[in-house]
Amino acid sequence: MLALFQGKLLEIISDYNSRKMINKYKTRLIECLKI
């Protein structure tokens, strides 16, 4: 049960991190397009 919870938590954290990275790249891409 605990292992399942930890796995779910890791999944959420990695999903959050990847979304953060995508947003970072998106803003960088928009800045590049503005120039």
N, CA, C and O atoms as a GROMACS GRO file, in nm:
protein
  140
    1MET      N    1   0.083  -0.120   0.000
    1MET     CA    2   0.000   0.000   0.000
    1MET      C    3   0.087   0.127   0.000
    1MET      O    4   0.062   0.221  -0.075
    2LEU      N    5   0.189   0.126   0.085
    2LEU     CA    6   0.279   0.242   0.094
    2LEU      C    7   0.358   0.259  -0.035
    2LEU      O    8   0.378   0.371  -0.083
    3ALA      N    9   0.402   0.146  -0.091
    3ALA     CA   10   0.478   0.150  -0.216
    3ALA      C   11   0.393   0.209  -0.328
    3ALA      O   12   0.442   0.285  -0.412
    4LEU      N   13   0.265   0.173  -0.329
    4LEU     CA   14   0.172   0.223  -0.430
    4LEU      C   15   0.157   0.375  -0.417
    4LEU      O   16   0.157   0.448  -0.516
    5PHE      N   17   0.145   0.420  -0.292
    5PHE     CA   18   0.132   0.564  -0.265
    5PHE      C   19   0.258   0.639  -0.308
    5PHE      O   20   0.248   0.746  -0.369
    6GLN      N   21   0.374   0.584  -0.276
    6GLN     CA   22   0.501   0.647  -0.314
    6GLN      C   23   0.515   0.654  -0.466
    6GLN      O   24   0.563   0.754  -0.520
    7GLY      N   25   0.472   0.548  -0.534
    7GLY     CA   26   0.477   0.545  -0.680
    7GLY      C   27   0.389   0.653  -0.740
    7GLY      O   28   0.427   0.719  -0.836
    8LYS      N   29   0.271   0.670  -0.682
    8LYS     CA   30   0.177   0.772  -0.729
    8LYS      C   31   0.233   0.911  -0.706
    8LYS      O   32   0.221   1.000  -0.791
    9LEU      N   33   0.296   0.930  -0.591
    9LEU     CA   34   0.356   1.059  -0.556
    9LEU      C   35   0.468   1.093  -0.653
    9LEU      O   36   0.480   1.207  -0.699
   10LEU      N   37   0.552   0.994  -0.684
   10LEU     CA   38   0.662   1.013  -0.780
   10LEU      C   39   0.608   1.051  -0.916
   10LEU      O   40   0.663   1.136  -0.985
   11GLU      N   41   0.498   0.986  -0.955
   11GLU     CA   42   0.434   1.012  -1.084
   11GLU      C   43   0.387   1.158  -1.090
   11GLU      O   44   0.408   1.227  -1.190
   12ILE      N   45   0.324   1.203  -0.982
   12ILE     CA   46   0.273   1.340  -0.975
   12ILE      C   47   0.388   1.441  -0.981
   12ILE      O   48   0.380   1.541  -1.052
   13ILE      N   49   0.496   1.412  -0.906
   13ILE     CA   50   0.612   1.501  -0.904
   13ILE      C   51   0.678   1.510  -1.042
   13ILE      O   52   0.710   1.620  -1.088
   14SER      N   53   0.697   1.396  -1.107
   14SER     CA   54   0.760   1.396  -1.239
   14SER      C   55   0.671   1.467  -1.342
   14SER      O   56   0.721   1.536  -1.430
   15ASP      N   57   0.539   1.449  -1.329
   15ASP     CA   58   0.444   1.515  -1.418
   15ASP      C   59   0.453   1.667  -1.399
   15ASP      O   60   0.452   1.743  -1.496
   16TYR      N   61   0.460   1.709  -1.273
   16TYR     CA   62   0.471   1.852  -1.241
   16TYR      C   63   0.600   1.910  -1.297
   16TYR      O   64   0.600   2.018  -1.356
   17ASN      N   65   0.710   1.837  -1.278
   17ASN     CA   66   0.840   1.883  -1.328
   17ASN      C   67   0.841   1.894  -1.479
   17ASN      O   68   0.895   1.991  -1.534
   18SER      N   69   0.782   1.796  -1.549
   18SER     CA   70   0.781   1.800  -1.695
   18SER      C   71   0.694   1.915  -1.745
   18SER      O   72   0.726   1.978  -1.846
   19ARG      N   73   0.586   1.942  -1.676
   19ARG     CA   74   0.500   2.055  -1.714
   19ARG      C   75   0.573   2.187  -1.696
   19ARG      O   76   0.561   2.278  -1.777
   20LYS      N   77   0.650   2.194  -1.587
   20LYS     CA   78   0.728   2.314  -1.559
   20LYS      C   79   0.831   2.337  -1.670
   20LYS      O   80   0.852   2.449  -1.714
   21MET      N   81   0.895   2.228  -1.713
   21MET     CA   82   0.994   2.235  -1.820
   21MET      C   83   0.928   2.278  -1.951
   21MET      O   84   0.983   2.361  -2.024
   22ILE      N   85   0.811   2.222  -1.980
   22ILE     CA   86   0.739   2.257  -2.103
   22ILE      C   87   0.705   2.406  -2.103
   22ILE      O   88   0.721   2.474  -2.204
   23ASN      N   89   0.658   2.456  -1.989
   23ASN     CA   90   0.624   2.598  -1.978
   23ASN      C   91   0.747   2.686  -1.998
   23ASN      O   92   0.740   2.791  -2.060
   24LYS      N   93   0.860   2.640  -1.943
   24LYS     CA   94   0.986   2.715  -1.957
   24LYS      C   95   1.025   2.724  -2.104
   24LYS      O   96   1.064   2.830  -2.153
   25TYR      N   97   1.015   2.610  -2.174
   25TYR     CA   98   1.050   2.608  -2.317
   25TYR      C   99   0.952   2.690  -2.399
   25TYR      O  100   0.990   2.755  -2.496
   26LYS      N  101   0.824   2.688  -2.360
   26LYS     CA  102   0.722   2.764  -2.430
   26LYS      C  103   0.752   2.913  -2.424
   26LYS      O  104   0.748   2.982  -2.526
   27THR      N  105   0.783   2.962  -2.303
   27THR     CA  106   0.812   3.105  -2.288
   27THR      C  107   0.937   3.143  -2.365
   27THR      O  108   0.945   3.251  -2.423
   28ARG      N  109   1.036   3.054  -2.366
   28ARG     CA  110   1.160   3.080  -2.439
   28ARG      C  111   1.132   3.086  -2.589
   28ARG      O  112   1.188   3.169  -2.660
   29LEU      N  113   1.046   2.997  -2.635
   29LEU     CA  114   1.010   2.992  -2.776
   29LEU      C  115   0.936   3.119  -2.816
   29LEU      O  116   0.962   3.176  -2.923
   30ILE      N  117   0.844   3.164  -2.731
   30ILE     CA  118   0.770   3.287  -2.758
   30ILE      C  119   0.865   3.406  -2.764
   30ILE      O  120   0.850   3.493  -2.850
   31GLU      N  121   0.962   3.411  -2.672
   31GLU     CA  122   1.061   3.519  -2.672
   31GLU      C  123   1.142   3.519  -2.800
   31GLU      O  124   1.172   3.625  -2.856
   32CYS      N  125   1.177   3.400  -2.847
   32CYS     CA  126   1.254   3.388  -2.972
   32CYS      C  127   1.171   3.437  -3.091
   32CYS      O  128   1.225   3.501  -3.181
   33LEU      N  129   1.042   3.407  -3.090
   33LEU     CA  130   0.955   3.448  -3.200
   33LEU      C  131   0.932   3.599  -3.202
   33LEU      O  132   0.914   3.658  -3.308
   34LYS      N  133   0.934   3.660  -3.084
   34LYS     CA  134   0.914   3.805  -3.074
   34LYS      C  135   1.028   3.882  -3.140
   34LYS      O  136   1.005   3.986  -3.202
   35ILE      N  137   1.149   3.831  -3.126
   35ILE     CA  138   1.268   3.899  -3.177
   35ILE      C  139   1.269   3.899  -3.331
   35ILE      O  140   1.362   3.952  -3.392
   0.00000   0.00000   0.00000
